[in-house]
Amino acid sequence: MKRYDTLKTNKIPTHPEMLRKQTAIHEAGHAAAIYLGNKQKQLPPVFFQIIIKDVVHEGQWPCRTHHSAPDTMACFAKVEGGRLIHTLPSSLAEAARRLPPSERNAYRAAFEADIVNFLAGPLAEAKYVALCDGEIFNPRLVNLDALHFYGGAADVALAKEYIDCLPLEPREKEQKLGELFLAAHHFINQRSHWQAIIALADFILNTGKKTIACEEIIGVLDAQAA
């Protein structure tokens, strides 16, 4: 899950540390949803890890795609793995028909959980920015279309790829995506989940490692739930 975005001028971080923090919050949002969200839904555990790369790029931010800034060091981080559905079917209905009846509901739940987990990353970043700016964070002000301001362009594109597999009319697909967006928003807004996201983001920033293993991520998240 890579973080890409196109930011309005007034959303560009003025300091590299702010950019690092936003990126860490974004990836922590993905990771918390993958582990805590899937666990809450009684879905099977999946392998994932967080890759961190600190680099100096002359004249541009390493984890931005359309904006430049003075020569400085910033952080590129991404969640690797974490999907319950490894290969998208051409049709969810057709894929479900090939499964035993007892597994069909679980497959649909896993399908929808992946979408929620994609959206949790940019929503976490959006909440962090809103809190820093003293603004209200709700799904009317920060809607699905606004997520590309918070590194969510690739995440929303993935969510739409999943939705396109559903045997629904365009309006029904839009409605389903809206429901899953609200589910991701609700997940981020739960106090215990937000505390876990903040703790994991701090760990990402301070660990000094290039790869944070799945077990370490789970340890940080579980410590907040204890």
N, C-alpha and C positions, 0 to 999 in steps of 0.2 A: 504494500500500500504506500505509494509514493505521494509526496506532498507537492502539488503544483498549484500556482495561483496567478491571478491577474488582479492586482490591487489598485484601488483608487489612491490617488496621491496622498490623501490625508491618512491612509491606512498603512503606508510604508513605515516600518519601524525606524526611529531616528537613531537607534543605537544597536550595535550587533548583539548585545546581550538580550535585548527585547526580542529580536528575531530568533535567537536560540531558545528562549523561553517559550515563545509561541509554537515553535516547531516541536519542542519537547512535550508541550501540552497536547498538541494535535496527535502525536504518535501514542502518547499515554492514553488518550481517549479511545483510539482504536484498540489498544491492548486490553484496556479495562473491559471494553464491551465484549471482546473475543473471549476473555477468561470469565469475568464475573457475569456477563450477560448470558453467555451460553450455559454456564453452570446453573444460573437461575431458571433457565428454560429446560433444564435436565437434558441437554444435548451432549453428545460425546466430546471429550477433550480433543484439541487439535494442537499440533506443534506450531510454534511461532517464535520469533526472536526479533530483537531490535538491532539494526545495523546503524552505527554512527560513523560519520566521516567528517572530520574537521579539515578544511582545506582553505588555502588562500587563493582567490581568483582575482586577477587584476581587473579592476573596473566593474565587477559585478558580484551580486549575491549568489553564492553557490546553490541555494535552494529556491531561487526565484527564476522566472522564465522571461518576464517582460520588463523588468526594471533594473536599473544599474545604480550603484552606489560607490562611494570611494573605496579604494583598495583596503580591504579589511578581512578579518577572519570571521566566518559564520559557520553554522552547524547544519549539516544535512543529515537527517535521520529518517529511517523508514522501518515499518513493520514488515518483516518477511514471513510469508506463510500465513496461517490463521484462518484459511477458508475451510468451511465445511463441505462446500461443493467445489470439487477440483476442476471439473469440466462441465461447462454449461451445455445443457441439452438444447436442441433446436426448439423443443416444446416440452414444458414441464409436465403437461398432461400425458404426453406420450411416454416420457421417462417414468412417470409414476405408474403407468399401466404395466410396465415391465417388472415392477416390484411386487413382492407379496403384500396383500392388503394391510397386514400388521405394520409394514414399514412406510406406507404411503404418507401418513400424517407426519411422521418424523422427518421424512425427506422434505416435505413442504415447509415444516418448521425450520429446518436447517437452511433452506433456500432463503426464507425471509430473514433469518438471523444474520446471514452474511450481509444482506442489504443494510440492516440496522448497524452492523459493525463498521461498514464503509462510512456511513453518515456520522457516526459518533466522533470520528476524528476532527473534521472541520467544525462540528458543533461545539466540541470542547474548546477549540481555539476561539471560536466566536464568543463563547461565554467568558473566557478569560479576558479577551479584549474589551467586552462590554463592562466587566467588573472593574478593569483598570481605568476605563473612561467614565465610570459612574453612570453607565447607561442601563436601561432595562433590557433584559434578555428574555424574549418570548418568541414563539413561533410565528407571530405576525410580523414582528420587526426583523427577525432573522429567519427568513424562509428558505426553502430549497434553492431558489435562484440566487440567493445571497451567499451561498456557501463557497462560490468561487473566489470571494473576497478573503476567504480564510483557508486557502490551500486546498479547497475541495473540488476543483475541476475534475481531476482524475477519479476521485471517489464517487462523485455524482454520475460520471459517465459509466462507471462500473455498475452502479445501482440501476441505471437505466438499461444496461445490457441484460441484467438479470430480469428486470420487469418485462422486457420484450419477449422473454421466453414464456410468459404466462398466456394462457388461452383466453384473453380478455379483449374487449373492445378498447380503443384508445382512451375513452373517457374513464373506463373502469381501471385501466392501467394507471392513469394519472391519480385516481382516487386511492388505489392500493399503495402507490409510492408515497402519497401524502400521509397515509396511515402509518407507514413504516418510518417516515420522517418524524412524526409525532412520537412514535415509540422510542426512537433514538434520542429525541429531545428530552423525553421523560427520564430515560436512563441517565443522561448527563446531569439532569437537575436533581436527582436523588442525592441527598447530603452525603451518605456513605460512599457513593460512587464518586462524587466530586472530590472528596477527601482522598480517595484512593488514586484518582487521576493526578492530583497535585503532588502526592507523595512519590508516585512513579516518575513524574516529570522532573522532580528534584533529583531523583536517583539517576535518571538519564543524563542530566546536566553535570552531576558530580562524580559519576562512577569512574571516569577516565578510561573506560574500556571501549573498544571498537565494536564489540558484539556483546549484547546483553542476552544471556541464555534464557530460555523459556522458564526454567526452574527459578532463576533469580527474579524474573518479572512476577511470577506467581507468588513468590515469597514476600515481595513488597506489597502486592495487592492483598494477600491474605492477612498480613500484619495490620492493615487498616481495618479489616473486618473483624479482627479478634477483639 
